[in-house]
Amino acid sequence: MTKLTWLRKNLFNTWYNSTLTVICFVLLFRALQGAVVWATTKAQWAVVQINLPLFLVGRFPQTEYWRVWVVFAIALSLTAITAVVFLGKQRFAGFTKLVAPWLSLIWVLSFPVILWLIGGGFGLRPVSSNLWNGLLLTLFMAAISIVLSFPVGVLLALGRTSKLPVIRWFSILYIEIIRGVPLIGILFLAQVMLPLLLPTDFRLDRVLRAIAGLVLFSAAYMAENVRGGLQSVSRGQVEAAKALGLNTFFVILLIVLPQALRAVIPAIVGQFIGLFKDTSLLSLVGLVELTGISRSILAQPQFIGRYAETYLFVGLIYWLFCYLMSLASRCLERQLNN
C-alpha cells in the first residue's frame, strides 16, 4: 500500500472524514505557526542562557564544577557500557564476554565514588547537601531511589505471595497503606517523623529523609507491578523445578523471577519514569531540585514573569530523560525477545 493510498483510505475516504482532516491540519498548522513565531520573536531565552549553570548544578561551588563533570562522565560511560553489553552482544561479543560478569559490581562501586565526588571529604573540599541543587539533585535523588526501591519492591511482592501469614499480611498492610497515601504526605512524614524515631544526637540529612520517602512510596507500587509478573509464571514450571531438586530459594531466583521481571518490564520502567518525575515534589519539602531552582530563577527581578520559557526548558529536560528511559526499555524488550 502506497502512502497516497493509505491517506485516501484512512483520512479522505468520505466527505466528512476529508472535512475533519482538513480542519485538523489547518488547526495544527496555525498552532505550530504560533509556537514558532513566539519562540523565535517574542520569547526571551536569556533566562535559560544566563541561568544555565543554576539549572544544571544550582549553587554548587563554581571552583568544584570539575567534580560534577567527572560524575556525569562516569555515569555516561557506565550507561554506554551497559548499553553495549545488553544491546550489542553480537557486534561486541569479546568485550561483552569480558565486562558482563563484572558490570553489576562496577555499578555498585561507582556509587560511593560518585557520592564522594559530590559530597567531598577524604581530600576533597566538603560540599553541604544544601548546595546540591538543580538537575544534579534531581538525577541523584532519582537514581538512588530507583536503585533502592526496586529490590524492596521485589521483596514485598514475594512477601505478598508468601505462604507464611505474618510475612504475607505485613506485605499486604504495607502496600495498601502506602498506596492509600499521596506522595507529598509521605515526603512530609519522612521529613518530620523520621528524626523523631532516631536518637536525639543523631541528625539525618534532609536529602536522606527525602530518599527514604521516595523509596517507601515507590516500593509499594513496584511490588504490585512485580506481583503481576509473578502471577504470569505458570504453576507447572515451579513444580517441575522442585521435581528436579531445586529448593524454594533457587526456584524463585532462577525460574520465577527472571520470567516475572521480563513480563513486566514496561510497567517497571513506567514506575521508574513516574519516580523520576515525582522528584519535582521535593521542592515542597525544602529541597531545591530542578523545579525548585526554576522558582528561584523566576524570583530574580530581571526574569519575573518569564514562566513560559523557564518551564518549557524544564519540561524539555524531564521529557528527554523520560524518553531515554522509555527507549532503553524498548531496546531491552527487543533484545530479550530475540
C-alpha positions in Angstrom: 0.0 0.0 0.0 1.5 3.3 -1.1 1.4 6.4 1.2 -1.1 8.1 -1.1 -3.4 5.0 -1.0 -3.1 4.9 2.8 -4.1 8.6 3.1 -7.1 8.2 0.8 -8.3 5.1 2.7 -7.8 6.4 6.2 -8.2 10.2 6.0 -10.1 11.0 2.9 -12.4 8.0 2.4 -15.7 10.0 3.0 -16.6 13.7 2.7 -16.9 14.2 6.5 -13.6 12.5 7.1 -12.0 14.7 4.5 -13.5 17.8 6.1 -12.3 16.8 9.6 -8.8 16.0 8.2 -8.6 19.4 6.5 -9.8 21.2 9.7 -7.4 19.3 11.9 -4.5 20.1 9.6 -5.4 23.8 9.5 -5.6 24.0 13.3 -2.3 22.1 13.7 -0.6 24.4 11.2 -1.9 27.5 13.0 -0.8 26.2 16.4 2.7 25.3 15.1 3.0 28.6 13.3 2.1 30.5 16.5 4.5 28.4 18.6 7.4 29.0 16.1 6.6 32.8 15.9 6.5 33.1 19.7 9.7 31.0 20.2 11.7 33.0 17.6 10.5 36.6 18.1 8.8 37.0 21.4 10.3 34.5 23.9 13.3 35.8 25.9 15.6 32.8 26.1 18.2 34.8 28.1 16.6 33.4 31.2 17.8 30.0 30.2 21.2 31.1 28.8 22.2 33.2 31.8 21.0 30.8 34.4 22.1 27.5 32.7 24.6 26.7 35.5 21.8 27.2 38.1 19.6 24.8 36.2 22.3 22.2 36.0 24.1 22.3 39.4 22.4 25.0 41.4 24.6 26.7 44.0 27.3 24.1 43.8 30.7 25.9 44.2 32.0 27.1 40.8 35.5 26.1 41.8 34.3 22.5 42.2 32.4 22.2 38.9 35.0 19.7 37.7 33.7 17.2 40.2 30.2 17.4 38.7 31.6 16.9 35.2 33.6 13.8 36.3 30.4 12.4 37.9 28.5 12.9 34.6 31.3 11.4 32.7 31.3 8.3 34.9 27.5 7.9 34.6 27.6 8.3 30.8 30.5 5.9 30.4 28.8 3.2 32.6 25.5 3.8 30.7 27.2 3.3 27.4 29.0 0.2 28.6 25.7 -1.2 29.8 24.0 -0.5 26.5 26.8 -2.3 24.6 26.6 -5.3 26.9 22.8 -5.6 26.6 22.2 -4.4 23.0 25.5 -5.2 21.2 26.2 -8.8 22.2 26.8 -9.9 18.6 28.8 -7.0 17.4 31.0 -6.7 20.5 31.0 -10.3 21.7 34.5 -10.2 23.1 34.0 -7.0 25.0 30.6 -8.2 26.3 32.1 -11.5 27.5 34.8 -9.7 29.4 32.7 -7.0 31.0 29.3 -8.6 31.6 30.3 -10.6 34.7 31.7 -7.5 36.4 29.1 -5.0 35.3 26.9 -5.1 38.4 30.0 -4.8 40.6 31.2 -1.8 38.6 27.9 0.0 39.1 27.9 -0.8 42.8 31.4 0.5 43.3 30.6 3.7 41.2 28.0 4.9 43.7 30.4 5.6 46.6 32.8 7.2 44.2 30.1 9.5 42.9 28.9 10.3 46.4 32.5 11.1 47.4 32.9 13.4 44.4 29.6 15.3 45.1 29.8 15.5 48.9 33.6 15.8 49.3 35.8 14.6 52.1 38.9 12.4 52.0 41.0 15.1 50.4 38.2 17.0 48.6 36.5 20.1 49.8 33.3 19.2 51.6 30.1 20.5 49.9 27.0 20.7 52.0 23.9 18.9 50.7 22.1 22.3 50.9 24.2 23.3 47.8 23.1 20.2 45.8 20.5 21.8 43.6 19.1 21.7 40.1 19.4 18.8 37.7 22.2 17.4 39.8 20.0 16.8 42.8 17.1 15.6 40.6 19.3 12.9 38.9 20.9 12.0 42.2 17.6 11.5 44.0 16.0 9.6 41.2 18.9 7.3 40.7 19.3 6.4 44.3 15.6 6.0 44.8 15.2 3.7 41.8 18.1 1.5 42.8 16.8 1.1 46.3 13.1 0.8 45.6 13.5 -2.0 43.1 14.8 -4.7 45.4 12.5 -3.6 48.2 9.5 -3.8 45.8 10.6 -7.3 44.7 10.8 -8.5 48.3 7.4 -7.0 49.1 5.9 -8.8 46.0 7.4 -12.1 47.1 6.2 -11.4 50.6 2.7 -10.8 49.4 2.6 -14.2 47.6 4.3 -16.0 50.6 2.5 -18.8 52.4 3.7 -17.5 55.7 0.8 -15.5 57.2 3.0 -13.0 59.1 5.1 -12.1 56.1 2.1 -12.0 53.7 -0.1 -9.8 55.9 2.8 -7.4 56.7 3.4 -7.0 53.0 -0.3 -6.5 52.3 -0.7 -3.9 55.0 2.4 -2.0 53.9 1.5 -1.9 50.3 -2.2 -0.9 50.8 -1.4 1.7 53.4 1.4 3.4 51.4 -0.7 3.2 48.2 -3.5 5.0 50.0 -1.4 8.0 51.0 -0.3 10.6 48.5 3.5 11.0 47.9 3.6 14.6 49.2 2.2 13.2 52.5 4.9 10.5 52.6 7.6 13.2 52.0 6.3 15.4 54.8 6.1 12.4 57.1 9.7 11.4 56.2 10.9 15.0 56.9 9.1 15.3 60.2 8.7 11.8 61.7 12.0 10.1 60.9 14.0 12.5 63.1 11.6 11.6 66.0 12.4 7.9 65.6 16.1 8.4 65.8 18.4 9.2 68.8 18.4 12.9 69.7 22.1 13.3 69.0 21.7 11.8 65.5 20.6 14.2 62.8 19.5 12.7 59.5 20.2 14.8 56.4 17.2 16.2 54.6 18.4 14.5 51.3 18.4 11.1 53.1 15.0 11.7 54.5 13.6 12.6 51.1 15.2 9.5 49.6 13.6 7.4 52.3 10.2 8.9 51.5 10.6 8.2 47.8 11.8 4.7 48.3 9.0 3.8 50.7 6.4 5.2 48.3 7.8 3.7 45.1 8.4 0.3 46.6 4.7 -0.3 47.2 3.8 0.4 43.6 6.8 -1.6 42.4 5.6 -4.6 44.4 2.3 -4.6 42.7 4.0 -4.5 39.2 6.3 -7.4 40.1 3.4 -9.3 41.6 1.6 -9.2 38.3 4.7 -10.7 36.7 4.8 -13.4 39.4 1.3 -14.4 38.6 2.1 -14.8 34.9 4.5 -17.7 35.6 2.7 -21.0 35.4 2.5 -23.2 38.5 3.8 -26.1 36.4 7.2 -24.6 36.0 7.6 -24.2 39.7 6.5 -27.8 40.3 8.9 -29.0 37.6 11.8 -27.1 39.1 11.1 -28.6 42.6 10.9 -32.1 41.0 14.4 -31.5 39.7 15.6 -31.0 43.2 15.8 -27.2 43.4 14.8 -25.6 46.8 12.4 -22.7 47.1 15.2 -20.1 47.0 16.7 -21.3 43.8 13.2 -21.8 42.2 12.4 -18.2 42.8 15.8 -16.9 41.9 16.4 -19.0 38.7 13.0 -19.8 37.4 10.3 -17.5 38.7 11.9 -14.0 38.9 13.6 -13.9 35.5 10.3 -14.7 33.7 8.3 -12.4 36.0 10.5 -9.4 35.6 10.8 -9.9 31.9 7.0 -9.9 31.6 6.6 -6.6 33.4 9.5 -4.6 32.0 7.1 -1.9 30.6 5.4 -1.5 34.0 8.7 -1.3 35.9 10.2 1.3 33.6 6.9 3.2 33.8 7.3 3.2 37.5 10.9 4.5 37.2 9.7 7.3 34.9 7.0 8.2 37.3 9.5 8.3 40.2 11.8 10.5 38.2 9.0 13.0 37.6 7.9 12.7 41.2 11.2 14.3 42.3 9.6 17.6 41.3 7.6 17.4 44.6 10.8 17.7 46.6 10.7 21.5 46.2 7.7 21.4 48.5 9.8 20.0 51.4 12.7 22.4 51.1 14.9 20.7 48.5 15.9 22.9 45.6 15.9 20.4 42.7 15.1 21.3 39.1 11.6 22.6 39.7 12.7 24.4 42.9 15.6 26.1 41.2 13.3 27.3 38.5 11.2 29.1 41.1 14.3 30.7 42.5 15.3 31.9 39.0 11.8 33.3 38.4 12.2 35.3 41.6 15.1 37.3 40.1 13.9 40.8 39.3 15.1 40.8 35.6 13.3 37.5 34.9 10.0 38.0 36.7 7.1 36.7 34.5 9.3 34.5 32.3 7.3 31.4 33.3 6.8 30.0 29.8 10.5 30.0 28.8 11.6 28.6 32.1 9.1 25.8 32.5 9.4 24.9 28.8 13.1 24.3 29.3 12.5 22.3 32.5 9.8 20.3 30.8 12.2 19.6 27.9 14.8 18.2 30.3 12.2 16.0 32.0 10.9 14.7 28.7 14.4 14.0 27.4 15.3 11.8 30.3 11.9 10.1 30.4 12.2 9.3 26.7 15.7 7.9 27.1 14.4 5.5 29.8 11.5 4.5 27.6 13.8 4.0 24.6 16.1 1.8 26.8 13.1 -0.2 27.9 12.0 -0.9 24.3 15.5 -1.9 23.3 15.8 -4.2 26.2 12.5 -5.8 25.4 13.5 -6.3 21.8 16.8 -7.8 22.8 15.2 -10.2 25.3 12.6 -11.3 22.7 15.4 -12.1 20.2 
